[in-house]
Amino acid sequence: MTGSVKCKLLIGILIGLLWMCVCVGSVLSADAREFSFGVMYYDEPVSTFKRWEPLGGYISKLLNANVKVVPLDIAATVQWVETGKVQMILANPLAFFIAKDKAQLIPVAMIVQKLKGEMWDKFGSAIIVKSDSPIKTVQELVGKKIGIASKCSLGSGLGGLALLEQEGVKVEQVVIKELKNQDNVVFAVLNGTVDVGIVRTGPLEKLASERKINMGDLKVLHKIDDTFPFVHSTPLWPEWILAVRSSDINQQEKDQIKKGLLGLSGNHEVLLKCNIAGFKDPTEALSSNAQFFDTLLKVYHKLSK
């Protein structure tokens, strides 16, 4: 057998082996389990998909499955996970608690953010008025116009309203104005369109750093002084939760997801693309906020009627 024939034979064998690998890979892909991963959004589904699609790809590798990211608003997030249209979600704690029992959700991990050089796994709400407003306490908000982003928003809405309930001011005693986004809430307070605003922790400082507002023109009611880097009025609750339906994701798969997410650190590609610092176990954080979330759910159901 000549050298050229041997070479052609070897090439043929290699091509055959490669084709076998491709066929096997196709079979594995076709047989792989498929999961829909609902990711909650407020304003824009396309950017939400682009941000979190790398996380879906990472979980696909962890499970050797096909995980499809589906952007959903809060109402659809709750409905789809309760009915099994999605088998896992990434959502704020409000959506998690609304759907938890009916969907048999198991919390797997929660987001960690890097804020001003430190790692934080919590956020809250700031209740703001103009600095020259005569209002000094949340108890004085009866009958006042309160601007929020949405009745479905936790940071810029229900979180602050739940605090009012705890302080004796019922949601039925205030006038709620939905203003679509948090910037609108801040400027509505400053121009007097509303008496009070509720925003998530962070946007005030961001607007100030961009020189769009002067923090001195605003006053924070029920301000809590602690080490958290942003002003806030409410207790701090857990960051967004990644949870799975126990009827669709078995214990081994849940453990694989948890181990994989909690193991992400540093400059991992998934963290950079998703613009987060990592994940951590949510169990303790969720249990320590149980009383506040009971009030939060009561407010949610009042406003949903």
CORSUL-V221951 format. One record per residue. RES is the residue in one letter. OMEGA is omega in whole degrees, -180 to 180 (none if undefined). NEAR is the number of other C-alpha atoms within 10 Angstrom. Layout:
RES|OMEGA|NEAR  RES|OMEGA|NEAR
This chain:
M|-177|5  T|-180|6  G|-178|8  S|179|9  V|178|10  K|-179|11  C|-180|11  K|180|11  L|180|12  L|179|12  I|179|12  G|179|12  I|180|12  L|179|12  I|179|12  G|178|12  L|179|12  L|180|12  W|177|12  M|179|12  C|180|12  V|-179|12  C|179|12  V|179|12  G|180|12  S|179|12  V|179|11  L|-179|13  S|-178|14  A|-177|12  D|-176|11  A|177|15  R|179|13  E|179|16  F|172|21  S|-173|19  F|-178|28  G|178|28  V|-175|25  M|175|24  Y|177|20  Y|-170|16  D|-165|11  E|-176|11  P|-176|16  V|180|11  S|176|12  T|178|19  F|-178|20  K|-178|14  R|-170|15  W|178|21  E|176|22  P|177|18  L|175|20  G|178|22  G|179|16  Y|179|17  I|175|23  S|180|19  K|180|14  L|-175|16  L|-171|19  N|-175|15  A|175|18  N|-178|19  V|-177|23  K|179|18  V|-179|24  V|177|21  P|-178|25  L|171|24  D|-172|19  I|-180|20  A|179|12  A|177|15  T|-180|26  V|-177|25  Q|-176|19  W|180|20  V|177|27  E|-178|20  T|177|12  G|177|14  K|170|15  V|-176|23  Q|176|24  M|-179|28  I|166|29  L|-172|26  A|178|24  N|-177|23  P|178|20  L|180|23  A|179|26  F|-177|24  F|178|18  I|-173|19  A|-169|19  K|-174|20  D|-177|11  K|-178|14  A|-176|21  Q|-177|16  L|174|24  I|177|20  P|-177|23  V|-177|22  A|173|24  M|-176|29  I|170|24  V|179|18  Q|173|19  K|-176|13  L|180|14  K|175|10  G|-180|8  E|-179|10  M|179|13  W|179|18  D|-177|21  K|170|18  F|-178|21  G|-180|24  S|171|28  A|177|30  I|-169|31  I|171|29  V|175|26  K|-176|22  S|180|15  D|179|11  S|176|13  P|-179|9  I|-178|17  K|-178|15  T|179|12  V|178|20  Q|-180|14  E|-174|11  L|177|19  V|179|16  G|-177|14  K|176|14  K|-177|19  I|179|26  G|175|31  I|177|33  A|-177|26  S|175|19  K|177|20  C|-180|21  S|177|21  L|-177|26  G|-178|26  S|180|28  G|-170|28  L|179|27  G|178|33  G|179|27  L|177|29  A|176|25  L|178|23  L|178|23  E|-180|18  Q|-179|13  E|173|13  G|179|12  V|-177|19  K|-180|16  V|178|18  E|-177|13  Q|179|12  V|178|16  V|-175|15  I|179|21  K|177|19  E|-172|17  L|171|18  K|178|17  N|-171|17  Q|176|23  D|179|15  N|180|17  V|-178|25  V|-177|27  F|176|16  A|175|20  V|-176|22  L|-179|20  N|174|10  G|178|13  T|175|14  V|179|22  D|-172|21  V|175|29  G|175|31  I|180|29  V|175|31  R|175|26  T|177|24  G|-177|18  P|179|16  L|-179|23  E|178|16  K|179|13  L|179|15  A|-180|13  S|178|12  E|179|10  R|177|10  K|175|12  I|172|17  N|-177|13  M|180|16  G|179|10  D|-178|12  L|177|19  K|-180|19  V|178|21  L|178|19  H|-176|19  K|179|15  I|180|15  D|177|11  D|-176|9  T|179|7  F|-171|17  P|-180|15  F|180|20  V|179|22  H|-179|27  S|-175|24  T|167|25  P|177|16  L|179|19  W|-174|22  P|173|23  E|-176|23  W|-173|24  I|168|25  L|-176|27  A|-179|26  V|175|27  R|-177|22  S|180|16  S|-177|13  D|-179|15  I|-177|17  N|-175|12  Q|179|11  Q|179|10  E|177|16  K|180|19  D|178|13  Q|179|14  I|-178|23  K|180|22  K|-179|16  G|-178|16  L|-179|25  L|178|16  G|179|11  L|179|16  S|175|15  G|-176|9  N|178|11  H|-175|11  E|-178|14  V|-180|22  L|-179|19  L|-178|15  K|180|15  C|178|16  N|175|13  I|-178|15  A|-180|22  G|178|26  F|173|25  K|180|18  D|-175|17  P|-168|20  T|-176|14  E|-178|9  A|-180|16  L|-178|18  S|-178|11  S|180|12  N|-171|14  A|-177|13  Q|179|9  F|-179|17  F|173|20  D|177|12  T|-179|18  L|-180|24  L|176|18  K|178|13  V|179|22  Y|-178|21  H|175|10  K|-176|11  L|-178|13  S|-178|9  K|none|5
